[in-house]
Amino acid sequence: MKAIVVTDEAAGTAGMTLAERPQPQPAGNDVLVEVHASGFTPGELTWPSTWTDRLGRDRTPSIPGHELAGVVSALGYGTTGLSVGRRVFGLTDWTRDGTLAEYTAVEARNLAPLPGDLDFTVGASLPISGLTAWQGLFEHGRVRAGQSVLVHGAAGGVGSMVTQLAREAGAYVIGTGRAADRRPALDFGAREFVDLENDTLDDVGGVDLVFDVIGGGIGQRSAGLVRAGGTLVSIAGPPPARPADGLAIDFVVVPDRAQLGEIAQRVRDGRLRTVIGDVAPLDDAVAALNPAERVRGKTIIRVRA
């Protein structure tokens, strides 16, 4: 089968190549998915799990990409809950070959049915950003109606999902980003916007929840904005500072079938929009994932037409 592979951690996305790889075989409780569309997060090339297995052994050449939408083509021994021919989308295991390939093997519990009225391209754009936003807001941040939420990167892939879900939950959302992100962030539901290059973050005042996708100095300054009893949620690593009288939580997104279903339903009925940038075929994936200039939205690789 055709797949994108990486062998050199130092090379980053520039080290990607299109190659022939053996078609994977589904293990117990797995399904084999015929991939139709795949998402990719550039940061995963810095994760140890891309290069080594759970025992620390080298597993290159490895196939990156962990978001997919496709069709179940085979079941592993003992697999239940899904059937051959079912349209699915979801998030694959970090330490196994991923989704930038014609086929991938993934635990059935990590996938959810993809409704027939959602395109595969849309399905592949949802798992990481959607689940990260959902888990950060509702499981870790415990957001409630009437609270104030500061969302860094409010026009980005994760931030736009956080902004929309927090708004739907009844929160007052303050978005941040570059100057060019102001209009998109407000369109996604932010009530205010802070230009991190030109405005003063401290002018925001106290908030109940900070959702940080940036870290570093922004994360450190954000800790001081959290009200007593509030929470700083980070996906940029352990927060460099903690709120004086609140919680600081960093987490890694995990697959969840029920949450994927909630996210898909919101996309179907118009409550949630995903941000898709370029869409490119697998043969052109290396070029698409090494753009000459910044692309707004997530690049999706269309594996099958």
C-alpha positions in Angstrom: 0.0 0.0 0.0 1.0 3.6 -0.4 2.0 5.5 2.8 3.9 8.5 4.0 6.8 7.5 6.1 9.4 9.2 8.3 12.8 7.9 9.4 14.7 10.9 10.7 13.4 12.8 13.7 15.7 15.8 13.0 14.3 16.3 9.5 10.8 17.0 10.6 8.1 17.2 7.9 10.8 17.8 5.3 11.9 14.2 5.9 8.6 12.7 4.8 8.6 10.4 1.8 5.9 8.5 -0.1 6.7 4.8 0.0 5.2 1.3 -0.4 4.5 -0.4 3.0 3.0 -3.7 3.9 -0.8 -3.6 4.5 -1.3 -3.9 8.3 -3.2 -6.8 9.8 -5.8 -6.1 12.5 -5.0 -7.6 15.9 -7.6 -8.7 18.5 -10.2 -6.0 19.0 -8.8 -4.0 16.0 -10.5 -3.1 12.8 -8.7 -2.5 9.5 -9.8 0.8 8.0 -9.7 1.7 4.4 -8.6 5.3 4.9 -10.4 7.9 2.8 -9.1 11.1 4.5 -6.4 11.7 7.1 -5.4 14.6 9.4 -1.9 15.3 10.6 -0.5 17.4 13.4 3.1 18.6 12.7 4.0 18.5 16.4 3.7 14.7 16.5 7.1 14.4 14.8 8.5 15.6 18.1 6.7 13.0 20.1 8.8 10.0 21.3 5.8 7.7 20.4 6.3 8.5 16.7 9.8 6.9 16.8 9.7 4.2 19.4 7.1 1.6 20.6 5.8 1.2 24.1 9.0 -0.7 25.0 11.3 2.0 23.7 12.3 0.1 20.6 12.9 1.9 17.3 9.9 1.5 15.0 11.0 3.5 12.0 10.1 3.8 9.2 6.9 4.9 10.9 3.7 6.2 9.3 2.5 9.5 11.0 -1.0 10.9 11.2 -3.5 9.9 13.9 -6.8 11.3 12.6 -8.8 9.4 10.0 -12.1 8.9 8.3 -12.8 5.8 6.3 -14.6 2.5 5.9 -14.0 -0.6 8.0 -12.7 -3.3 5.7 -11.8 -6.1 8.1 -12.3 -7.1 11.8 -9.7 -8.5 14.1 -10.4 -11.5 16.4 -13.1 -10.7 19.0 -13.9 -7.2 17.6 -17.4 -6.1 18.4 -19.3 -2.8 18.0 -18.4 -2.2 14.4 -19.0 -4.0 11.1 -17.3 -4.3 7.7 -18.5 -1.5 5.5 -19.2 0.9 8.3 -18.1 4.5 7.8 -16.0 5.6 10.8 -13.8 8.4 12.1 -11.6 8.7 15.1 -8.2 8.8 16.7 -5.5 6.1 16.4 -3.0 4.9 19.0 0.1 7.2 19.3 2.6 4.3 19.3 1.3 2.5 16.2 1.6 3.4 12.5 -0.9 6.1 11.7 -3.3 7.3 9.0 -1.3 8.8 6.2 -1.7 5.5 4.4 -4.2 3.6 2.3 -5.0 1.3 5.3 -4.5 1.5 9.0 -5.2 -0.9 11.9 -6.8 0.7 15.0 -8.6 -0.4 18.1 -12.3 -0.4 17.4 -13.1 1.5 20.6 -11.2 4.5 19.3 -13.6 4.9 16.4 -17.1 6.2 16.1 -19.6 5.8 13.2 -19.3 8.7 10.7 -22.8 9.9 9.7 -23.6 9.5 6.0 -24.1 13.2 5.6 -20.6 14.2 6.8 -17.8 14.1 4.2 -14.7 12.0 5.0 -12.7 15.2 4.8 -14.7 16.8 7.5 -14.6 13.6 9.6 -10.8 13.5 9.4 -10.5 17.1 10.6 -12.5 16.6 13.8 -10.9 14.0 16.2 -7.9 15.8 17.7 -9.2 19.4 17.8 -12.8 18.3 18.7 -11.8 15.9 21.4 -9.1 18.2 22.9 -11.6 21.0 23.1 -14.3 18.8 24.6 -12.1 17.2 27.2 -10.3 20.4 28.2 -13.6 22.3 28.6 -15.9 19.8 30.1 -13.8 17.1 31.8 -10.8 19.2 33.1 -12.2 22.7 33.0 -15.7 21.8 34.1 -17.0 24.9 32.4 -20.5 26.2 33.4 -22.9 28.7 32.0 -22.2 32.2 33.1 -18.4 31.7 33.5 -15.8 33.6 31.6 -13.3 31.6 29.4 -10.1 33.0 27.9 -9.2 31.0 24.8 -5.7 31.3 23.4 -5.4 30.7 19.6 -9.2 31.2 19.3 -9.2 31.1 15.5 -7.0 28.0 15.3 -7.9 24.3 15.0 -8.3 23.6 18.7 -9.1 27.1 19.8 -12.0 27.6 17.4 -13.5 24.4 18.7 -13.0 25.6 22.3 -14.6 28.9 21.4 -17.7 27.4 19.8 -18.3 24.8 22.5 -17.7 27.3 25.4 -20.2 29.7 23.7 -22.7 26.9 23.3 -22.3 26.1 27.0 -23.2 29.6 28.0 -19.8 31.0 28.8 -18.5 34.5 28.0 -15.6 33.8 25.7 -12.5 36.1 25.3 -10.3 35.0 22.4 -6.7 35.7 21.6 -4.4 35.4 18.7 -2.7 37.5 15.9 -4.4 40.7 14.6 -5.6 38.8 11.5 -7.4 36.3 13.8 -9.8 38.9 15.3 -12.6 38.5 12.8 -12.6 34.7 12.6 -12.5 34.4 16.5 -15.4 36.8 16.8 -17.3 34.8 14.1 -16.7 31.6 16.1 -18.4 33.2 19.1 -15.8 35.1 21.1 -17.3 38.3 22.7 -13.9 40.0 23.0 -10.5 39.6 21.3 -7.0 40.3 22.5 -4.3 40.8 19.9 -1.3 39.2 21.6 1.2 41.2 19.5 -0.4 44.7 20.2 -2.8 44.5 23.1 -2.1 44.0 26.8 -3.2 40.6 28.0 -3.4 41.7 31.6 -6.2 44.1 30.7 -8.5 41.1 30.4 -8.9 41.0 34.1 -10.0 37.9 36.0 -11.5 34.9 34.3 -12.9 31.5 35.5 -11.1 29.4 32.9 -8.0 29.8 30.7 -7.6 27.3 27.8 -3.9 27.6 26.8 -2.6 26.2 23.5 0.6 28.3 23.4 2.5 27.9 26.7 5.7 29.7 27.5 5.3 33.4 28.5 1.7 33.5 27.5 0.9 30.6 29.8 2.8 32.1 32.6 1.0 35.5 32.3 -2.3 33.7 32.0 -2.0 32.0 35.4 -2.3 35.4 37.0 -5.7 36.0 35.3 -7.4 33.0 36.9 -9.9 33.9 39.6 -10.0 32.1 42.9 -11.4 28.7 42.3 -10.7 28.9 38.6 -8.7 26.6 36.3 -5.8 26.9 33.8 -6.1 24.1 31.3 -3.1 23.6 29.0 -2.3 21.4 26.1 1.2 23.1 25.7 2.9 21.0 28.4 2.9 21.6 32.2 2.0 25.3 32.9 5.0 27.4 33.8 3.0 29.0 36.6 0.0 28.1 38.6 -3.0 30.2 39.6 -2.6 31.6 43.1 -5.9 30.1 44.2 -7.0 27.7 41.5 -6.0 24.6 39.5 -3.5 24.1 36.7 -4.1 21.1 34.5 -2.2 19.8 31.5 -3.5 16.8 29.6 -3.1 14.7 26.5 -6.2 14.0 24.4 -7.6 10.5 24.5 -10.0 8.7 22.1 -13.7 8.6 23.1 -16.4 7.2 21.0 -19.3 8.9 22.8 -17.6 12.3 22.6 -16.9 11.9 18.9 -20.6 11.3 18.5 -21.5 14.5 20.3 -19.0 16.4 18.2 -20.3 14.9 14.9 -23.9 15.7 15.8 -23.0 19.4 16.5 -21.3 19.6 13.1 -24.4 18.1 11.4 -26.8 20.5 12.9 -24.6 23.6 12.4 -23.6 24.3 16.0 -20.0 23.5 15.3 -17.7 24.4 12.4 -14.4 22.8 11.6 -11.5 24.8 10.1 -10.1 23.0 7.0 -7.3 24.6 5.0 -5.7 22.7 2.1 -7.0 19.3 0.9 -4.4 17.3 -1.1 -4.2 13.7 -2.5 -1.8 11.2 -0.9 0.6 11.5 -3.8 1.0 15.2 -3.1 1.0 14.9 0.7 4.7 15.7 1.3 4.3 19.0 -0.6 1.0 19.8 1.1 2.5 19.2 4.6 5.5 21.4 3.8 3.8 24.6 2.7 5.8 27.6 1.7 3.6 29.9 3.7 1.2 29.6 6.6 -2.1 27.9 5.8 -5.2 28.8 7.8 -7.0 25.7 8.9 -6.0 22.0 9.1 -4.5 20.4 6.0 -6.3 17.2 5.1 -4.9 14.4 3.0 -7.5 12.9 0.8 -6.3 9.3 0.4 -9.3 8.1 -1.8 -11.3 10.2 -4.1 
